[in-house]
């Protein structure tokens, strides 16, 4: 199963929704809270090209945010990506 990394903040409802989807699917993930760490947020922005949270990676592939994750789930692509 591919490693999942998710950059979050504590009070972000989209972050909570994304994590809930992963948890429902039984997917372990590494969470990086960027809420109070400007260096980690800068790292995330540089890697993702976006400043909003969550930002999610499956393996080395950036999949985007919460809406992108749910779109992958609806299309059936999420299962395939997680299995790689």
C-alpha positions in Angstrom: 0.0 0.0 0.0 1.3 3.5 -0.9 2.3 5.8 1.8 -0.1 8.7 2.4 1.0 12.1 3.7 -1.5 14.8 4.5 -0.6 18.4 5.5 -3.2 19.8 7.8 -4.2 22.4 10.4 -6.1 21.7 13.6 -9.2 23.8 12.9 -9.7 22.9 9.2 -13.0 21.1 8.5 -11.7 20.0 5.0 -8.7 18.4 6.8 -11.0 16.5 9.1 -13.2 15.3 6.2 -10.1 14.1 4.3 -8.8 12.2 7.3 -12.2 10.7 8.0 -12.3 9.3 4.4 -8.9 7.8 4.8 -9.8 6.3 8.2 -13.0 4.8 6.9 -10.9 3.1 4.2 -8.5 1.8 6.8 -5.6 3.9 5.4 -2.8 4.8 7.7 -1.4 8.3 7.0 1.4 10.6 8.1 -0.1 13.9 9.3 2.0 17.0 9.2 0.3 19.9 11.1 1.4 23.2 9.5 -0.9 25.4 11.7 1.8 26.8 13.9 4.9 26.1 11.9 5.7 28.6 9.1 8.6 26.5 7.9 6.5 23.4 7.4 3.8 25.5 5.7 6.5 26.9 3.4 7.7 23.4 2.6 4.1 22.3 1.8 3.5 25.3 -0.4 6.7 24.7 -2.3 6.0 21.0 -2.8 2.3 21.5 -3.7 2.2 24.9 -5.4 -0.8 25.6 -3.2 -1.2 27.4 0.2 -4.4 25.8 1.3 -4.9 22.7 3.5 -5.2 19.9 3.3 -2.6 18.9 0.8 -2.4 15.2 0.2 0.2 12.9 -1.3 -0.2 9.2 -2.1 3.3 7.9 -2.6 5.2 10.5 -4.5 2.1 11.8 -6.3 0.4 15.0 -5.1 -3.3 14.5 -5.4 -4.4 17.9 -4.1 -6.9 18.7 -1.4 -10.0 17.3 0.2 -12.3 17.8 -2.9 -9.6 16.1 -5.1 -9.4 13.2 -2.7 -13.2 12.7 -2.7 -13.2 13.0 -6.5 -10.7 10.2 -6.7 -12.9 8.1 -4.4 -16.0 8.7 -6.5 -14.1 7.7 -9.7 -12.6 4.5 -8.2 -9.1 5.8 -8.8 -8.3 6.1 -5.1 -8.3 2.4 -4.5 -5.9 1.9 -7.4 -3.6 4.6 -6.2 -3.5 3.2 -2.7 -2.7 -0.3 -3.9 0.4 0.8 -5.9 
